[in-house]
Amino acid sequence: MLEFIFFHEPLQNRFCALLDRLGIEHTERTDEMGTLVLVSEDIDENIAEQLDGAYDELFAETEHLVRSAPDNHEHNSAGIRVGLARGGACMVPIDPDLMNRVLTVLSVDELERLVQQVALAVMEPRDEPLCRFDPPAD
């Protein structure tokens, strides 16, 4: 499943309206960080890119809302959810300034893939030359 997290209901509603216009089935689940909008990975690549672009724009709006909030000090946090080899997931806190800098060159999806690859390598370490590793599967 593709996961898109939202912290502000109006932005989530805009994303879900886009999904509805595109005829893409989705589910919503609230967790400790916000509301996740879940979409099957079995969608057309062009549509997936369109969703990523729309989410990136909404993520930028989220950042603006958080920075402009009067109680900004309470919301200045960032993190990324990582799937665990034994099942389940955990939230990894990330310095918000570092996250903002990283997101200027990577999309949210690229960052999630990078962190997931690092996490899997840490959970199942291999002490051998890098040339013996198979390329990570997407």
N, C-alpha and C positions, 0 to 999 in steps of 0.2 A: 504494500500500500504506500502511496505517496502521502506524506503528512505535511500539512500546512498549519502552523500555529498562529493564533490571533489573540491579542490582548485587549482589543477594543471591538465591541460588538458591531458598530457601524461598518468597520472595515471588513470584518468577517462576513457581514450581510452582503456587501458589495461583491466579495469573492464568490459567495454562494450563488448570487444572482448571475454572475458570469457562467458558473458551472451549469446552472439551470438553462441559460440561453443556449449553451453549447450542447445541451442534452446529456451531460455527464452526471452519472449517479454518484452520490457522495453521502457520507455519514459524518456526524459531528460528535465529538466526545470531549468533555471538559476534564482536565487534569489539574495538577497543582500549579502549572505555569500559565494556563489559559485554556482556550478552546482549540482542539485539533479538528481540522477538516480533513477527512480521509477520502482519497480517490484511488481507484484501482490503477495499478501500473500498466494495465493492458489498454492503453489509449494511444492514439496516433501520435507519432513523434512531434509533428507540427503543433498539435493541440497541447502536448506536454510543454513545449517551448513557450507557447502563448500563455499557459498557466504560470510557468516560472517567471515570465516577464511581468505579468499582472501582479504576482505575489511580491516580486522585488519592488515594484512601485508602491504597493500597499505597505511593505516592510519599511520603506523610506518614510511613508506618512506616519507609521507607528513611531519611528524614531523621532520625528518632528513633534508628535503629540507628547511623547515622554519628556523630551527636552524642554518643551514649553509649559509643562504642567507646573503649577505653583509648588507642589510637593515633590519636585523632581528627585530629591535626594532619596526618597523612598522607592523610586522606580528605576534607579540607575543600576540595572543589573542585566547580565546577558548569560546565556548558556546554550548548550546544544545537547539534544537527546542522543544517546548512543545505545545501540542494540548490543546486548551481551551474548557471548557464545553459549551460555547455559540457558538462554531464554530471558525474556524480560528486557528492561532498559533502565538506564539511569540518566540523570541530568548532570552534565559536567559544567560547572560555573566557569565563565570566561570573563576576563577583565573587559568591561564595556568599551573602553577606548581601543583596546586591541581588536575586539570584534569589529568595531566600526572601520578600523584601518584595513583589516582583512577583507571586509565586504566591499571595499572599493575596487578590489581586483578579482575577487571570486564571487560567484553567485552563492546563494544559500545552499543550493543543491551540491555545488562543488565542495563547499566547506563541509557539509554533512558527510559526503563521500570520503574526503580526506581524513576527517576525525574518525570515521568508522574504520577505515583501513588501519590507522594507527592503533585504535583500540583493539582490533582483532589481532594485530601483531603483538601487542602487549599481553593479551590474554593467552595467546598460543605462540610464545617466543621460539625462534629458530636461530641457532648459533651456527650459521654457515654463510658462505659468500652470497652476496646479493644476486650474482649471476645464476644461481641455482633456484631462485624463486620464480614461480610462474607469475605473469602479470595479474594484478587483482582483477577479479570479475566485477563488472558493473551491476 
